[in-house]
Amino acid sequence: MGMAVAAVLLLGACSDDETTTESGSDATALAPDGTSAPGGTAEDDEGDLAGVDYSERGPYPVGLTTRAVGEDGREAVIYYPADDEATADAEPLAGYSSAIAFPEAFQAAVPPELIQDIALTDVYEDVPVSSEGPFPVVLHSHGAGGHYWYESLRNAHLASWGFVVAAPDHRERNLAASFTGANASAVPDADVADLENTLAMLDDANVEDGGPLAGAVDTESLGVSGHSAGGRAAVRMALENDQVDTVILYAPASPIPFNEEYRTATPERQVELIEEGLAALTPPDIPTLTVPGEVDATIPLDRVLLEYDWLAAPKRLVVLDAAGHNAFTDACAPIRAQGGLLQYADKLPGIEGLLQRGEDGCTEDNLDTQLGYDAVNHLTVAQLRLALGLDETDASLDPTYLEETFPEAIGQTDVQS
């Protein structure tokens, strides 16, 4: 039983015309308050608007802090643009171990093959925030069987481009919950409540005397992102909170109720339930970006497309070529580097299915992990900047630009205005 649960750690989440470019740090755009903001739409040699490659690290070092959210002590990890001088002599965080998601009592029993070490770059704990704020906010929801640190690489990348990113722990469906066999559907929309509580916490932190985020947070400019079950939470928050300006979905689960009927239905019936559930909902009237994996075996592309068809314009779809479900999580790169997980099936009998889902998108047959990270980082920054008024045009999201800049990663695209 311990071995079976250990493998869940590696799922990350489950449910379910030519232009030249310039470095983002060399171009500028206006922030909503009229100040100069890094990045922005550049011009090519003929003076036409061109895209900016946001896969490069942004101009800010990154601060990291953790805060309690809600009334029961659960945490959120927060990434923010840090002050250059304050980080000059500071010691950066080396990274984290994926074992962080396990209760301490179980960590020693987890097979070493199932533990990944994730390196972070230019991330500093509890350093002063940059004085160039306030900065727009992104709330991020992790997937089922995951952990709120498991997409730190992308969240830190966003902070380097001038966003405050907060990722709460969803206790009802995190990795630790899988030890107890907890059913997340027993507490409907608890993850949405976590996101709302995180937003309230950021409002408080913005006025906290002497706090690391004081004066740095602009919750009136708000994006919400989510992976897998976190995508469901992101959409459901947008349905209830008109403060949300844009939603970004990575291999998302549908925003319909994830109840016992759905969990025990045949795949064919699940598709019917998705169609019926979406038909009963009115989509949020805000810009969205959906980024699924072409060969996702956990939440297949055809199910994601059902939700994309339901979403209101303006909307964008960018399919990652040859990518699977865990292409969006930090552990995917080390899983690929060690040759996947199924090779350990003989050592861990009875959990082959879990290992297969854990390496979904993280083997040699899939899109190179770093190429996938680069494409997703770019797409996320570009969508946020466009939706929040930081970029003048959508040149950085133009399908031709994307295909030329990330030729191995970009598959099917769609844009509806």
C-alpha positions in Angstrom: 0.0 0.0 0.0 2.8 2.4 0.8 4.4 1.8 -2.5 1.2 2.4 -4.4 0.6 5.7 -2.7 4.2 6.7 -3.2 3.8 6.4 -7.0 1.0 8.9 -6.9 3.6 11.6 -6.2 4.7 11.4 -9.8 1.3 11.9 -11.3 1.6 15.7 -10.6 -2.1 15.8 -11.4 -4.8 13.5 -12.6 -8.5 13.5 -12.6 -8.4 14.0 -15.6 4.4 35.8 -42.5 8.2 35.8 -41.0 9.1 38.2 -38.2 12.2 38.9 -36.4 12.1 38.9 -32.6 13.8 40.9 -29.9 14.6 39.9 -26.4 11.7 40.8 -24.0 14.0 42.7 -21.7 14.9 45.1 -24.5 11.3 46.2 -25.3 8.8 48.2 -23.3 5.1 48.5 -22.9 2.9 50.6 -20.7 1.6 49.0 -17.5 -2.0 49.7 -16.5 -0.9 52.6 -14.2 1.0 54.2 -17.1 4.5 53.3 -15.9 7.0 51.5 -18.1 6.8 47.7 -17.9 9.4 45.2 -19.1 8.7 43.2 -22.2 6.0 44.4 -24.6 5.5 44.3 -28.3 8.7 45.0 -30.3 9.2 46.2 -33.9 10.9 44.3 -36.7 13.4 45.8 -39.2 10.5 47.2 -41.3 8.8 48.9 -38.3 6.0 46.3 -38.1 4.9 45.0 -34.8 6.6 41.7 -33.9 6.3 39.2 -31.1 8.6 39.0 -28.0 10.0 35.7 -26.8 8.9 35.4 -23.2 10.4 32.0 -22.7 13.6 33.8 -21.8 13.9 34.7 -18.1 12.5 38.1 -17.3 14.3 41.0 -15.8 13.5 40.5 -12.1 15.1 38.1 -9.6 12.4 36.2 -7.8 11.4 36.3 -4.2 9.5 33.4 -2.5 7.5 33.4 0.7 4.8 31.2 2.2 1.7 32.4 3.9 -1.3 30.8 5.7 -4.6 31.0 3.8 -8.1 30.5 5.3 -8.7 29.6 8.9 -7.2 26.1 9.1 -3.5 26.9 8.6 -3.1 25.6 5.0 -0.4 27.4 3.1 0.2 29.1 -0.2 3.6 29.6 -1.8 4.1 33.0 -3.3 6.6 34.1 -6.0 7.2 37.8 -6.6 9.5 40.2 -8.4 12.4 40.9 -6.0 14.6 43.9 -5.4 17.9 43.6 -7.3 20.1 45.1 -4.6 18.5 43.0 -1.9 19.3 39.8 -3.8 22.9 40.8 -4.7 24.4 39.2 -1.7 21.6 36.8 -0.7 21.9 33.0 -0.9 19.4 31.6 -3.5 17.3 28.6 -2.8 18.8 25.5 -4.4 15.4 24.0 -5.1 13.2 21.4 -3.5 12.6 17.7 -3.4 9.3 16.3 -4.6 9.2 14.3 -1.3 8.0 17.6 0.2 4.4 16.5 -0.7 4.6 13.4 1.6 3.7 13.4 5.3 6.9 13.1 7.2 6.0 9.7 8.6 6.0 8.3 5.0 9.0 10.1 3.5 11.6 7.5 4.6 9.6 4.7 3.0 9.3 6.3 -0.4 11.5 4.5 -3.0 14.3 6.8 -4.1 13.3 6.1 -7.8 10.1 8.0 -7.1 11.8 11.1 -5.6 12.8 14.0 -7.9 15.1 16.9 -7.1 14.0 20.2 -8.7 16.6 23.0 -9.1 15.4 26.6 -8.9 17.3 29.5 -10.4 17.6 33.1 -8.9 14.9 32.4 -6.3 15.4 34.0 -2.9 13.4 33.4 0.2 11.7 36.4 2.0 13.7 39.1 0.3 12.3 42.6 -0.3 10.0 43.0 -3.2 10.9 45.3 -6.1 9.9 48.9 -5.7 8.6 49.0 -9.3 5.2 47.5 -8.3 2.4 47.1 -7.7 2.3 44.0 -9.9 -0.5 42.0 -11.4 -1.6 38.8 -9.6 -1.8 35.2 -10.8 -3.5 32.5 -8.7 -2.4 29.0 -9.7 -4.3 25.8 -8.8 -2.3 22.5 -8.8 -3.8 19.2 -10.0 -5.2 16.3 -8.1 -2.5 14.1 -6.4 -0.2 17.1 -6.8 1.3 19.7 -4.5 1.4 23.5 -4.5 5.2 23.5 -5.1 5.1 21.2 -8.1 4.9 24.0 -10.7 7.4 26.3 -9.1 9.5 26.5 -12.2 6.8 28.2 -14.3 5.4 30.2 -11.4 8.9 31.6 -10.7 9.3 32.4 -14.4 6.1 34.4 -14.3 7.4 36.4 -11.3 10.6 37.2 -13.2 8.3 38.9 -15.7 6.6 41.1 -13.1 3.8 39.1 -11.7 2.9 38.1 -8.1 2.0 34.4 -8.3 0.3 32.5 -5.5 -0.3 28.8 -5.4 -2.4 27.4 -2.5 -2.4 23.9 -1.2 -5.6 22.0 -2.0 -5.7 19.7 1.0 -8.8 17.8 -0.2 -7.0 16.6 -3.3 -3.3 16.9 -2.8 -0.8 14.0 -2.6 -1.2 13.6 1.1 -5.0 13.3 0.7 -4.4 10.2 -1.4 -2.9 8.4 1.6 -6.3 8.6 3.3 -8.4 7.8 0.2 -10.0 11.2 0.5 -12.8 12.0 -2.0 -12.4 15.6 -3.1 -16.0 15.6 -4.4 -17.2 15.3 -0.8 -16.2 19.0 -0.3 -17.4 20.6 -3.5 -15.4 23.6 -4.7 -13.0 23.5 -1.7 -10.2 24.3 -4.2 -12.2 27.4 -5.4 -12.4 28.5 -1.8 -8.7 28.1 -1.4 -8.2 30.4 -4.4 -10.6 33.0 -3.0 -8.9 32.8 0.4 -5.5 33.2 -1.3 -6.8 36.3 -3.0 -8.0 37.8 0.3 -4.6 36.9 1.9 -2.8 38.9 -0.9 -5.1 41.9 -0.3 -4.1 41.8 3.4 -0.4 41.3 2.6 -0.5 44.4 0.3 -1.3 46.6 3.3 0.7 44.7 6.0 3.2 47.1 7.6 6.7 46.0 6.9 5.6 42.8 5.1 7.6 41.5 2.1 4.6 42.1 -0.2 3.5 45.5 1.2 2.5 47.8 -1.7 3.4 45.2 -4.3 0.1 43.5 -5.1 -2.5 44.7 -7.6 -5.4 42.3 -7.2 -7.4 44.4 -9.6 -5.3 42.9 -12.4 -6.0 39.2 -11.9 -5.3 36.0 -13.9 -6.1 32.5 -12.7 -4.4 29.4 -14.0 -4.7 25.7 -13.3 -3.4 22.3 -14.3 -5.7 19.3 -14.7 -8.2 19.4 -11.8 -6.7 22.9 -11.1 -8.1 23.9 -14.5 -11.5 23.0 -13.3 -11.0 25.2 -10.2 -9.8 28.1 -12.3 -12.8 28.1 -14.5 -15.2 27.7 -11.6 -13.6 30.6 -9.8 -14.1 32.7 -12.9 -17.7 31.7 -13.1 -18.3 33.1 -9.6 -15.8 36.0 -9.3 -16.0 38.8 -11.9 -12.7 40.1 -10.6 -10.9 37.5 -12.7 -9.6 39.0 -16.0 -8.2 35.9 -17.7 -8.0 32.2 -17.3 -5.1 29.9 -18.5 -5.8 26.2 -18.6 -3.1 23.4 -18.8 -4.5 20.0 -19.7 -7.7 21.0 -17.8 -10.4 18.8 -16.4 -13.9 19.9 -17.2 -15.6 22.4 -14.8 -18.6 20.0 -14.3 -19.2 18.3 -10.9 -16.7 15.6 -10.3 -19.1 13.4 -8.4 -19.6 9.7 -7.8 -21.6 9.3 -11.0 -18.8 10.7 -13.1 -16.0 8.8 -11.3 -17.7 5.4 -11.8 -19.0 6.0 -15.3 -17.6 4.3 -18.4 -15.4 6.6 -20.6 -18.3 6.9 -23.1 -20.7 8.0 -20.3 -18.1 10.4 -18.9 -18.0 12.2 -22.3 -21.8 12.4 -22.2 -21.7 13.8 -18.7 -19.1 16.4 -19.8 -21.3 17.5 -22.7 -24.4 17.6 -20.5 -22.7 19.5 -17.7 -21.2 22.1 -20.0 -24.5 22.7 -21.7 -25.9 23.6 -18.3 -23.2 26.2 -17.6 -22.7 29.7 -19.1 -18.9 30.2 -19.8 -17.0 33.1 -18.2 -17.0 36.2 -20.4 -13.3 36.8 -20.3 -10.2 35.9 -22.4 -9.0 32.3 -22.1 -6.0 30.3 -23.2 -6.2 26.5 -23.3 -2.9 24.5 -23.6 -3.5 20.7 -23.8 -1.1 17.9 -24.6 -1.6 16.2 -28.0 -1.1 12.7 -26.6 -2.3 13.2 -23.0 -3.5 9.8 -21.8 -4.9 11.1 -18.5 -7.2 13.8 -19.9 -7.4 13.1 -23.6 -7.3 15.9 -26.1 -10.9 15.2 -27.3 -12.2 15.9 -23.8 -10.3 19.2 -23.5 -11.6 20.2 -26.9 -15.2 19.8 -25.6 -14.5 22.4 -23.0 -12.6 24.7 -25.5 -15.6 24.6 -27.8 -17.8 25.6 -24.8 -15.6 28.6 -23.8 -16.6 32.1 -24.9 -14.5 34.2 -27.2 -12.0 35.7 -27.1 -10.2 32.4 -26.7 -7.1 30.7 -27.8 -6.1 27.0 -28.1 -2.4 25.9 -28.5 -1.8 22.1 -28.4 1.6 21.0 -27.4 2.9 18.5 -30.0 3.6 15.0 -28.7 3.1 16.2 -25.1 1.3 14.3 -22.3 -0.3 15.2 -19.0 2.8 15.7 -16.9 4.6 17.9 -19.5 3.3 20.8 -17.3 4.9 19.8 -14.0 8.4 20.3 -12.6 9.1 16.5 -12.2 8.7 15.7 -15.9 12.2 16.6 -16.8 13.9 14.4 -14.2 11.5 11.6 -14.9 12.4 11.7 -18.5 16.1 12.0 -17.7 15.9 8.8 -15.6 14.2 6.9 -18.5 10.7 7.1 -17.3 9.0 5.1 -14.5 7.7 1.9 -16.0 11.2 0.5 -15.8 10.6 0.2 -12.0 7.4 -1.9 -12.4 9.2 -5.1 -11.3 10.5 -3.4 -8.1 7.0 -2.0 -7.4 4.6 -4.7 -8.3 0.9 -3.9 -8.5 1.2 -0.2 -9.4 2.1 -0.4 -13.1 -0.9 1.8 -13.9 0.2 4.5 -11.5 3.7 4.5 -13.0 2.3 4.7 -16.5 0.3 7.8 -15.5 3.2 9.2 -13.7 5.4 9.2 -16.8 2.5 10.5 -19.1 4.4 13.0 -21.3 7.8 12.4 -19.7 9.5 9.8 -21.9 11.7 9.8 -25.0 8.7 9.4 -27.2 7.3 12.7 -26.0 8.1 16.4 -26.7 11.5 17.3 -25.2 10.6 18.6 -21.7 12.5 21.8 -21.8 11.1 22.7 -25.2 7.6 22.2 -23.7 8.5 24.3 -20.6 9.8 27.1 -22.9 6.6 27.1 -25.0 4.3 27.1 -22.0 6.2 29.8 -20.2 6.0 32.0 -23.2 2.3 31.3 -23.8 1.5 32.1 -20.2 3.4 35.3 -20.0 2.1 36.5 -23.4 -1.5 35.7 -22.5 -1.3 37.5 -19.2 0.3 40.5 -20.7 -2.3 40.7 -23.5 -5.3 40.2 -21.3 -4.1 42.6 -18.6 -3.3 45.4 -21.0 0.5 45.2 -20.8 1.0 44.4 -24.5 -0.4 46.5 -27.3 -1.2 43.6 -29.7 -1.3 39.9 -29.7 1.8 39.6 -31.9 3.5 37.3 -29.3 0.5 34.9 -29.5 0.1 34.9 -33.3 0.1 31.3 -34.5 2.7 32.0 -37.2 5.0 33.6 -34.6 4.5 30.6 -32.3 5.2 28.1 -34.9 8.4 29.9 -36.0 9.6 30.5 -32.4 8.8 27.0 -31.0 8.7 24.8 -34.2 9.0 21.5 -32.3 6.4 22.3 -29.6 3.5 23.9 -31.3 0.8 21.7 -32.8 -2.8 22.6 -33.5 -3.8 26.2 -32.8 -7.0 28.1 -32.9 -7.9 31.8 -32.2 -11.4 33.1 -31.9 -11.9 36.8 -31.2 
